[in-house]
C-alpha cells in the first residue's frame, strides 16, 4: 500500500511516497523498517507506542495505536511535527 513519508524522514527513503505491506499498522511499520533500517524507531518508542510528535493517518482517519487493521487499498500518511526556534 502507499505510504506518505514526512520530509524529516526522507533521508531514510530518498523520497516522500513508498510502498509497504502489513495487515496491521505495526506490521506495516516493521516492513518499512525492513526496507529502510532505522525508520521505525523515529516513529515508535521503546514501549511500542506512536511517538508524541508523530501522527499517522489511515485513509485520512487518525490512528492512535499500532493494532489498527489495514487493507491493501488503504493509504497511510505519516506526519511529523517540527519544533525549534
N, C-alpha and C positions, 0 to 999 in steps of 0.2 A: 504494500500500500504506500501511498505517497505521504512523505513526512517533510514538513517545512521546518528547517533548522534556523534558529536566530543568528544574526550576524556575529555576535560574540563567539559563537561556536563554529564558524566557518573554517577556522584553522584546522579543525578535525576533518571536515568533509569536503573542503575546497569548493563549497557552493551552498546554496540555500535549500534546495529540494533534493531528497534522496528517497530510495525505496527500501522498505524493511518489512519483515513479516512477524506475525505473532498473533495468538488467539486472545491475548490479554495485553494491556499496556506494559506490564512487567516483561513479558516475552518480547515485545517489540523493542523495548529499551535494551534488552540483552542482545538482540540481533543487531541493533545499531552499534553496540559496544564491540561486537564481534567484527563488524565491518570497519569501525572507526575506534580503535582501542583508546579507552580513557574518557570517552564522551559521556558515558552513563554516570560516572562519578560527579560530573559537573551538574547533573540534573537530579540525582537521587543521593540522599545521605546514607550514613552507615546503618541506620535503622530502617532502610528501605522505604523512606518517605520522600515525597517530592520536595525538593528544597524550597524554602520560603520565597526566593526571588525568581522561581520558575513557575510558569503557568503552562499547562498542557490542555489543549482543546481537541476533542474528537468530534468531528462534524459540527464545529462551532459551539459545542457544549463543553464547559469546563470539567476536566477530570480531576478529582481530588484524591484519588487512590490508584495504586498500580493494578488493582484487581479488575478494573474496567475491562469488559469484554469488547473485542474488536471483530469486525468483519473485513473481508478482503477489499471491499469497496469503500471503506472508511477513509477519511482524510484526517491526518493528525498534524496539528500545528503546535510548535513549541515556541514559547515566548520567554524572554529573559529580561528582567528589569535591569536598568542601568543606574548606577549611582555614582556619586562623585561631585566635585565642585568645579 
